[in-house]
Amino acid sequence: MKNSCVIEIIGDKDKVFDLLQGQVTSDIKLLEDGQSQLSCICNHKGMIMADFIIIFDGECYKLVVKENIEDILIKELTPFANLSSVKLLKSKLKVIGTISHTKIPNSYLSNELFSTCVDLKDAYESNNEISEDVWEASNKLLGNYFLEESDISKFRPQELNYDELRVSFDKGCYRGQEIVARMRYLGVNRRKFLTFVVNDDYVDSEDIKLIGNKIKINKNYIFNGIILRDQLDTIKKLPGIELIS
């Protein structure tokens, strides 16, 4: 995963924990040694500012983030890191993504077909490398979207399925928490975030708001889009639609 990088959080373990638990949308109390977790941070309006994978090795927390979002994430966390007397450091560790047809102990996401996980190594492995497109497509099929730089501050978690995969509604406060919670419990969400698999017969529809990039895998294209919920049955009948999930 050469477009991903690692941020290490250096400092007293309890202070690092408090920093993350007070900023990220997931509940890091649930992380055990060797586990990883999808997460993100929001601004005070509940808009997503960066997304990442948290890895915990029993002592240290590391954040795996896309390279083009790394500086944004550091900028967002640095004022709070300074208050906590901890440091955010860009690491030289390499990110190795794995897709398996069996459940992996340190996977951050899985379904009945496959699992995904990330490991951190000193160097890339030359054997059995998967392409960035395959990695992105596999995550899309699991319902997981990775932000593009152009997405920053444009979406709230509910709009990108992050409320299901990256947000805990049982933990304490974080920036934007009140708005995110209010949208879940009091808001009416008329839109739905979906993954589409289409063939060459598909023509872009104005009823599907494309989110991110289309990825071509073999003869099909995989992409994410947002639709109005009441239009789902109509959209399913569009030419070229192979799968909607």
C-alpha positions as CSV (number, residue, x, y, z in Angstrom):
1,M,0.0,0.0,0.0
2,K,2.4,2.6,-1.2
3,N,-0.1,5.4,-1.0
4,S,-0.5,4.9,2.7
5,C,1.8,5.9,5.6
6,V,2.1,5.6,9.3
7,I,1.9,8.2,12.1
8,E,3.3,7.1,15.5
9,I,2.1,8.7,18.7
10,I,4.9,9.1,21.2
11,G,4.5,9.8,24.9
12,D,3.1,8.5,28.1
13,K,0.8,5.6,27.3
14,D,-2.1,7.0,29.4
15,K,-1.8,10.4,27.9
16,V,-1.7,8.9,24.4
17,F,-4.9,6.9,25.2
18,D,-6.6,10.0,26.5
19,L,-5.7,12.0,23.5
20,L,-7.1,9.5,21.0
21,Q,-10.1,8.6,23.0
22,G,-11.1,12.2,23.2
23,Q,-10.6,12.9,19.5
24,V,-11.3,9.8,17.4
25,T,-14.9,8.6,16.7
26,S,-14.2,4.9,17.5
27,D,-13.7,3.5,21.0
28,I,-10.1,2.5,21.4
29,K,-10.9,0.8,24.7
30,L,-12.1,-2.1,22.6
31,L,-8.6,-2.6,21.0
32,E,-6.5,-5.4,22.4
33,D,-2.9,-6.3,21.7
34,G,-2.4,-6.8,17.9
35,Q,-5.8,-5.5,16.9
36,S,-6.7,-2.7,14.5
37,Q,-9.8,-0.5,14.1
38,L,-11.3,1.8,11.6
39,S,-11.7,5.3,12.8
40,C,-11.9,9.0,11.8
41,I,-11.9,12.5,13.3
42,C,-14.5,15.3,12.8
43,N,-14.5,19.0,13.2
44,H,-16.9,20.8,15.6
45,K,-19.6,20.7,12.9
46,G,-19.4,16.9,12.7
47,M,-17.7,16.9,9.3
48,I,-15.1,14.3,8.7
49,M,-11.6,15.8,8.5
50,A,-9.5,12.6,8.2
51,D,-10.0,8.8,8.3
52,F,-7.5,6.1,9.2
53,I,-6.9,2.7,10.7
54,I,-5.7,2.5,14.4
55,I,-3.2,-0.3,15.2
56,F,-2.4,-1.2,18.8
57,D,0.5,-3.4,19.7
58,G,-0.2,-3.6,23.4
59,E,1.9,-0.5,24.2
60,C,1.8,1.9,21.3
61,Y,-0.9,3.3,19.0
62,K,-0.1,3.9,15.3
63,L,-2.4,5.5,12.7
64,V,-2.4,4.2,9.1
65,V,-3.6,7.0,6.7
66,K,-3.4,7.8,3.1
67,E,-0.4,9.9,2.2
68,N,-2.4,12.8,0.8
69,I,-4.3,13.1,4.1
70,E,-1.4,12.6,6.5
71,D,-0.6,16.3,6.9
72,I,-4.2,17.1,7.4
73,L,-4.5,14.6,10.2
74,I,-1.3,15.8,11.9
75,K,-2.5,19.4,11.7
76,E,-5.9,18.5,13.2
77,L,-4.4,16.5,16.1
78,T,-1.3,18.6,16.9
79,P,-2.9,21.2,19.1
80,F,-4.5,18.5,21.3
81,A,-1.2,16.5,21.2
82,N,0.6,19.5,22.5
83,L,-1.8,19.9,25.4
84,S,-1.3,16.3,26.2
85,S,2.5,16.5,26.0
86,V,2.7,13.8,23.3
87,K,4.2,13.9,19.8
88,L,3.0,12.9,16.4
89,L,5.8,11.5,14.3
90,K,5.8,10.5,10.6
91,S,7.1,6.9,10.6
92,K,9.3,5.1,8.1
93,L,7.3,1.9,8.6
94,K,5.6,0.4,5.4
95,V,2.0,-0.6,5.3
96,I,1.2,-4.1,4.0
97,G,-2.4,-4.8,3.2
98,T,-3.7,-8.3,3.3
99,I,-6.9,-9.8,1.8
100,S,-7.8,-13.3,3.0
101,H,-10.6,-15.7,2.3
102,T,-10.5,-16.7,6.0
103,K,-11.0,-14.6,9.1
104,I,-7.7,-13.0,10.1
105,P,-7.2,-12.4,13.9
106,N,-6.1,-8.8,13.3
107,S,-8.6,-7.9,10.6
108,Y,-10.4,-4.6,10.9
109,L,-13.2,-5.6,8.6
110,S,-14.6,-8.9,7.2
111,N,-17.7,-10.5,5.8
112,E,-18.7,-14.1,4.9
113,L,-16.3,-14.0,1.8
114,F,-13.1,-12.3,2.9
115,S,-11.2,-10.2,5.5
116,T,-8.8,-7.3,5.3
117,C,-6.0,-6.3,7.6
118,V,-2.9,-4.2,7.6
119,D,0.6,-5.0,9.0
120,L,3.5,-2.7,9.5
121,K,7.0,-3.7,8.2
122,D,10.4,-2.2,7.7
123,A,10.2,-2.8,4.0
124,Y,7.7,-3.8,1.3
125,E,7.5,-7.5,0.5
126,S,8.2,-8.4,-3.1
127,N,6.0,-11.6,-3.1
128,N,2.2,-11.7,-3.4
129,E,1.8,-8.0,-3.6
130,I,-1.7,-6.8,-4.4
131,S,-2.4,-3.6,-6.4
132,E,-3.8,-0.5,-4.9
133,D,-6.9,-0.9,-7.1
134,V,-7.6,-4.4,-5.7
135,W,-7.1,-3.1,-2.2
136,E,-9.5,-0.2,-2.7
137,A,-12.1,-2.3,-4.5
138,S,-12.0,-5.0,-1.8
139,N,-12.7,-2.3,0.9
140,K,-15.5,-0.9,-1.2
141,L,-17.1,-4.4,-1.4
142,L,-16.9,-4.5,2.4
143,G,-18.7,-1.2,2.6
144,N,-15.6,0.7,3.7
145,Y,-14.7,4.0,1.9
146,F,-11.3,5.7,2.3
147,L,-11.5,9.5,2.0
148,E,-10.0,11.3,-1.0
149,E,-8.3,14.7,-0.2
150,S,-11.2,16.4,-2.0
151,D,-13.6,14.9,0.5
152,I,-12.2,16.6,3.5
153,S,-14.9,18.5,5.6
154,K,-17.6,17.7,3.0
155,F,-19.4,14.7,4.7
156,R,-20.7,13.6,8.1
157,P,-20.2,10.0,9.1
158,Q,-23.7,9.0,8.3
159,E,-23.3,10.0,4.7
160,L,-20.4,7.6,4.0
161,N,-21.4,4.6,6.2
162,Y,-18.8,5.6,8.8
163,D,-21.5,5.6,11.5
164,E,-21.6,1.8,11.0
165,L,-17.9,1.1,10.7
166,R,-15.9,4.0,12.3
167,V,-18.1,5.5,15.0
168,S,-18.9,4.4,18.6
169,F,-22.2,5.8,20.0
170,D,-21.4,4.4,23.5
171,K,-18.1,6.2,24.2
172,G,-17.5,9.7,25.6
173,C,-17.3,13.0,23.7
174,Y,-15.2,13.8,20.7
175,R,-15.3,16.8,18.4
176,G,-18.6,16.9,16.6
177,Q,-20.0,14.1,18.7
178,E,-23.3,15.9,19.6
179,I,-24.1,16.6,15.9
180,V,-23.2,13.0,14.8
181,A,-25.3,11.5,17.6
182,R,-28.2,13.9,16.9
183,M,-28.2,12.9,13.2
184,R,-28.4,9.2,14.2
185,Y,-31.1,9.4,16.8
186,L,-33.2,12.4,15.7
187,G,-32.3,13.0,12.0
188,V,-34.1,11.6,9.0
189,N,-31.6,10.2,6.6
190,R,-33.2,10.2,3.1
191,R,-30.0,9.2,1.4
192,K,-28.1,5.9,1.2
193,F,-24.4,5.3,0.7
194,L,-23.8,2.2,-1.6
195,T,-21.2,0.3,-3.4
196,F,-21.9,-0.4,-7.1
197,V,-20.5,-3.0,-9.4
198,V,-21.3,-2.3,-13.1
199,N,-20.3,-3.5,-16.5
200,D,-19.7,-1.6,-19.8
201,D,-23.4,-1.2,-20.4
202,Y,-23.7,1.2,-17.5
203,V,-24.1,4.9,-18.2
204,D,-23.6,7.5,-15.4
205,S,-26.9,8.4,-13.9
206,E,-27.7,11.8,-12.4
207,D,-29.6,9.9,-9.7
208,I,-26.3,8.5,-8.3
209,K,-23.8,10.9,-6.8
210,L,-20.4,9.5,-7.4
211,I,-18.2,9.5,-4.3
212,G,-14.4,8.9,-5.0
213,N,-13.1,7.2,-8.0
214,K,-14.3,4.3,-10.2
215,I,-12.0,1.3,-10.1
216,K,-11.8,-1.2,-13.0
217,I,-11.3,-4.8,-12.0
218,N,-11.3,-7.3,-14.8
219,K,-14.4,-6.3,-16.9
220,N,-16.3,-4.5,-14.2
221,Y,-16.1,-1.1,-12.5
222,I,-16.5,-0.6,-8.8
223,F,-17.5,2.7,-7.2
224,N,-19.3,4.3,-4.3
225,G,-22.3,6.5,-4.7
226,I,-25.1,8.2,-2.7
227,I,-28.7,7.9,-3.8
228,L,-32.1,8.8,-2.5
229,R,-33.4,5.8,-0.6
230,D,-36.8,5.8,-2.3
231,Q,-35.1,5.5,-5.7
232,L,-33.2,2.3,-4.9
233,D,-35.6,0.0,-6.8
234,T,-35.5,2.2,-9.9
235,I,-31.7,2.4,-9.8
236,K,-31.4,-1.4,-9.5
237,K,-33.1,-1.7,-13.0
238,L,-30.5,0.6,-14.7
239,P,-28.6,-1.1,-17.6
240,G,-25.2,-2.4,-16.6
241,I,-25.8,-2.8,-12.9
242,E,-24.3,-6.1,-11.7
243,L,-24.4,-5.6,-7.9
244,I,-25.5,-3.0,-5.4
245,S,-24.5,-3.4,-1.7
